[in-house]
Amino acid sequence: MKNNEAKVPTGRFSRLTKMGGLASRLAGNVLLEGAKQFSQGKSPSIQQLMMTPTNIGHVADKLSQLRGAAMKVGQMLSMDAGDLVPPELAEILAKLRSDAKAMPHKQLTQLLVQHWGPDWLAPFAQFELHPFAAASIGQVHLAYLDTGEKVAIKIQYPGIRDSIDSDIDNVASLLTVSRLIPANVKLDTLLAQAKAQLHNEADYQFEAEQIALYQQQLGDSSNFIVPKVYQQLSNKSILCMQYIEGVAIESLVSAPQDVRDSVASALMELCFKELFCFQLLQSDPNFANFQYQAQSQKIVLLDFGATRAISDTLSQGYMQLMQGAIAQNKQQMAMAAQQIGFFQDEIDPQQKQLIIDIFYQACEPLRTQEAYHFGESDLAKRITQAGKAMSTQQNEWHTPPTDAIFIHRKLAGMYLLAAKLNAKVKVNQLFLDVTRLSKHNA
């Protein structure tokens, strides 16, 4: 049985040493593989030599040991770069989303003593030392308070917060030097996003505040449950929350059609409310952040570290963009895209039209009067292909505003989940109902 524990390196030097050791190993493997292929009369490129299964395995293993920023870069690239990265690397990056190693018990208990004191176990009737989940910046433990309440405790890996920027810069250097990322992927933009997002995600007090805001916005919702936070046991590095029972959202693929339609519709409606009413967006659409309770027929919302405030300008811009797409008014769409911030620089008219056409395609479910059948649609593939074609024209492409990138990721995530559930959703009706509640239509 594979040991899924590894001590988290905490100091900057020890983290840099791990990256340096990886670079040396990759270089050695390239020389060996190169010599082997040259002896066979082949002339491989440096990227082909880098992209061997052995080297890719080393990269994935090292990123998962470092956790934190290093792993976050892998996760973000797997979502943002999509088809632009070689398939072998894409597979490894996708694996990183769910393949973190847990801290050894000794390191864990040292952390708990540091944050809660030597009597850290006093508030608990039971505390499971083995985590039931481990991710890029922390791991989650099950416990019971002495009151009998079941709680989930998210504990941040040591050293993560202080090493975010340097870790990301180190990973960027590795990916650039090793040529594991093609030149047409805008790595600088992705890395800047990764730094900003990870600084928020590494502050569990920030996440607790976002949870409170969502509870306030959702009120006594018939569709959603948000876990309660135990403030007295929480700080920047530990988040203690109510444990809520639920099953993985994607396990509903075998549920009755009306259940799948209802779940996908509720999540799509929430996404519109986030954009146009709450002006607060949980921007990470990872399926693991949603669970389902069959008994209450409610969706459990988890992980609010990636929550972003949406400005009036952005909210109004996206409403006008979508309204323009429904009315098939591309001039209105272009004005809305300008307001959002897509055309701040000089841009070729043909390139501008390409961007509007991608938006128009993405709004296909909004233009469908009846329920849109996501399971029978190849919309995600068409948008990916269009985006890939456009991204190859580097001199013409203008990087969109960061907030817009996160909005697109959330919407794309909802589309993908609806497709996974083979759901039929009345997207047009949901949009019209939600926008009537928005202050922009007041």
N, C-alpha and C positions, 0 to 999 in steps of 0.2 A: 504493500500500500504506500502510495507516494506521500511523503511528508509535506503537508501544506502549511508549514510554519517557517518563518524566517525572521530573524531579528532585523528591525528597521534601523538602518544607519542614520544616526541623528546629526552628526557634525557635518559641516560643509566639506571639510577635507575628506572624510571617509566616504561621502557621497560622490565627490569628484573622483576619488581613487577608483571606485567601482566603475565609473564611466570610462576612466582612463584604461583600466584593465580590459574592459570590453573592446575598446578601440584597438588595443594591441592584439587581442585574440582575433578580431575580424581581419586585421591586416595580415596576420600570419596565415589565416585560412585562405585569404585571397591569393597569397603567394603560392601556397601549396596547390590550390585548385587551378591557378593559372599555369603553373609548371606542368601539371597533369594534362590540361587541355592542349597546351602548345605541343607537348610530346605526341599528341594524337593528330597534329596537323590543323588544329582549330585556332581561330583568332577571336576569342571572346572579348566583349567590352568589359570595362571595369564594373558597370552596373550588373551585368550577367554574373560576374565573379562574386559580387556582393550578395546577389539574391539567391544564394544556395540555401537549401533547407536548414543546413547546419548553422549558417550565419544568422538567418532569420530567427531560428530558435534561440540563439544566444541573446539577440536584441530583446526578444519578448521576455525571456527569463530575467534579464537584468532590469528591464523597466518594471516588471511586476515586483521585484525585490525592493526597488527604490520607492515604490508607491508614489503617492503625492503628485507633484508636478510632472515627474517623468511619465507616470502612468496616464495622467490627464492629457498630455500631449498625444499619446497613443490613442486614447479614446476620442479626442476631438478630431484627429486626423482621420480616424476610421469613419466618422460621421460626415465630416466636412469635405474631405477629399474624394470620398466615394470611388467612382470608377477611374479616377485620375491616378491612383496609386497602383503599382503592379499587384496582380491578384494574390501572389504569395504574401506580400506585406499586408494587404487588406485583411487577409485571413487571420494573421497574427494580431493586428491591431484590434480587430473585432473580438478576438479571444480575450484581450486585455480588459474588456468591459466587465467581464465576470470572473476573472482569474487572479484575484489578489491573494497573497499569502498572509496568513494571520500572524500576529505577534506571539512569541513564546510566552508562557504563563509568567515567567520571572519578570520580563519586561513590562507586561501588563500590570502586574501587582505593584511594581515600582511606580508606574504612572498613577494608579489609583491612590496610593499612599501620598504621592506628591500633591494630588488635587483635593483629596478628601481627608487626608490625615491618617494616622496609624489605626484609628478605629473606623476605617472606611466601610467595613462590613456591618456596622451597627444598625443602619436604617433598613437592612434587608433580612428577610426570612430565608432567602435563597438567592445565590448569584452564580450563574453558569459561567465558568472561566473560559469555556470554548465558545467562540462567537458563532452565531447562526448565519452571519453575513459578513463578508469582508470586501471592501471596495478600494478606490484609489486613495482616499485620504483618511479613512477610518474603518473601524469594524464595529459590529453591533452585537450586543449581548442581551440575553434574556435574564430577567431577574424578577423576584417577588418582593415587594415591600413588606415590612412587618405588619402592615394593615391588610395584607392579602392581595393588594393590587398588583396586576401583572404589568411589567414595564419593559420597554426596549431601550437600551442604553448605548448610544453611539459614542465611541471613544476614538479621539483623533490620534493618529500615529505621531510619535514624538519627532520634533524637528521639522515637521512638514511646513508649518507657517513661515518659519524663518528661512527656509530653503527654496521657496517657490520660484523667485526670479532666477537665482543661480542655477537651479535644476533645469528650468526650461531653457535657459541659454546653453547649458551643457548638452541637452538633448538636441537642440537645434544644430549645434556644431557637429554632433555625431551624424545626424541625418543628412546634413549638407555635405560634409567631407566624404561620407560613405556613399553618397549619391543614391540613397534609398528613396528619396523623394524627387520626382521629376521636376524640371525647371519651371513648368507652367503651373505648379501649385504655389499659391501665394502664401508661403510659409510665414513671412513676417506678420501678416494680418492675423493668421491663425494663432501665432504665438502670443501676440498682444492680447487677443481675446482670452486665451488660456490663462495668462497671468491675472488679468482683471477678474475673471470668473472664479479662479481658484482662491484668490484672496478673500472673496466673499464666502465661498464654500468652506474655507478653513476657519471661519468665525461662526461658531455655533450659537453665539448670542444673536448675531444677525439672523440666523435661520429661525431661532425662537421668535424673534420679532415678526418675521414674515408669516410664520404659522399663525400668530395672533391676528395679523391683518386678514389672512384668508378666513379664519373663523368668524371674524367680524363681517366680512363681505358675504360669506355663504349663509350665515345665520343658522336657522334650523332647516337645513336643506333636506329635501326628500331624496336627493340623488347622491350626496357625498358625505363622507366622514373625514374629519381632520383630527389627528391625535392631539390629546392634551399634553402640554409641557409641564414638567415638575421643576419649577424655577429653582427651588432650594437645592436641587441636586445637579443643576446645569451651570455651565460657564462657557468660556470661549472654546474649550477643548473637549467638553463632555456635554452631551444633550440627552437628558432623561425624559422619555415620552411614554405615554400610555401605549401598551401593546394591543394592537387591534387585529383580531383574527381575519383572515381573508385568503383567497386563492389567487395565484398568478392570473393576471388579466388575460394573457394569451391562452390560458387553459380553457377559456370559453369557446374555443373554436368548435367544440362538439356540443355546445349548448343550443337550445332551440333558437330559431331565426329571430323571434321577437325579442329574446333576451339580448342577442348580439346586436340587433338594431338599436335597442334601447340604450345599451352601454355606449356604443359608438356615438349615438346622437347626444347623449348627456355630455360626453367629453368634448364633442365638437361645439356644443352650446357653451360649455364652460370656457373654451378657447376664445370664442367670440366675446363673451362677457369680460374675460381678462383684458382683451384688446380695447373694447369700447365702453365698458361700464366701470370695472375695477381699476383699469389702467395699471395693472399689476400682473406680470406674466411669470409663471413658473416655466422657465425656458428649456428645461431638460425633459424631452419626451421619452426617455428610456422606459421601456415597458415595465421594468422592475419598480417604477415609481407609482404604479397603479395596481391595486388589488380589488377583488370583488367578494362581497358577502352575499351568498345565495339567499340566506334567511331574510335579511333586511332589504335585499335587492339594492344595496348601496355600493358605491365605488369608494375605496379607501385611497386617499391622496397622501403620498409620502414624499419626503426629501424636498425641502423648500430652499436649499442653499443657493440654487441657481436662479432665484426670483429676481426680476428686474422691474423697475418702475417704467411705465410707458408715458411719454410726454403727451400733452394735448396735440402738438403738431403731428407727432407720429400716429396717434390714435385717429385723428381726423383724416390724415393722409391716407391711411389704409382703408378707412371707411369709404372715402371718395374713390379710391382705386377699385375697390370691390363693386361699388355702385356703378362705376363706369364700365366694368367688365360685364355686369348684368345687363346694362343698357347697350352693350356693344359699342360704347363711345370711347374710342381709343384716344381721342384728344383729351377727354377728361382724365383718362388713365395716365397720360403723359404728364399732365399738370400735377396730378396727385403724386406720381413718382418723383417729380421735381421737388415737391413739398417735403417728401420723405427724405430726400437728400441723395438721390441716385445720380442726378445730372448737375452736380455742383461745378464740375470742370467742363472744358470744351469737350464735346463728344461727337463723333461722326454720326450723321443722321441715320445711316444704315444700322449702326451699332445700337443706337437709341431705339430704333424700331424693333430690333431683335429682342431687346430687354422687355419692351412692351408686349411683344408676342408671347414671351415666356410667361409673363404675368397673366396674360389673357388665357393661355392654356391652363395655368394653375387654377384659375377661377372657373374652370369647366363645371365642377359640381354646383357652383352658385347659379349658373345659367340654366340648370336643369330644373324644371318646374316640379317634376315628380321626384320620388326618392332616387338618389344616385347610388348605383350599385358598384361600390368600391372593389368588390371581389372580382368583377368581370372587366374592370378597367385597367388599361396599361398606362394610365396617366403618369404615375411616378417614373416609369421608364422613359416616357417621352420627354418629361421635364429634365431628367438627368442627362439624356442625350443632347438636348438643346443647350443646357448649361455647359456640358463638356465641349461642345462645338464652339461656344462663345469664349470659353476660358482659354482656348488655344490661340486666340487673337490677343496676345498679351498687350500689345501697344495700344489697343483700343479700349480694353476693359478698365473700368473704374470701380474700385472696391466700394461696395455699398456701406452705409453706416452700420456700425457694430450692432446696434439694437435691431436693425432690420434683419441682419443675419440670424439673430436669435429668434425673431418672430417667424422667419421662414422655416427655421429648424423645428419649431413647435408645431406649426401648421403641417409641415411634411410628416412629422411624427404622428399626428392625428390621422392623416391620410393613410399612412402605412399601417397603423393599428386597425383602422376601419377595413382596410384591404385584407389584413391578417384574419380578421373576424368574419370576412365575407359578408359585411354588413351593408344594408340599404339605409341611407340617411337622407332626410329631406333638408339638405344643406341650405337651399334657398329660403325656405320657410324659417329655419332657425336664425339665419342672418337677419331677415326682415324683423322677426320678433325681438331679437336682442337690440338691434340698432334703434328701434322705436323707444327703448328704455334709455338710450344714451343721451347725455347732455348735449352732444353735438347735433342732435335732431330736435332739441327742446325748442 
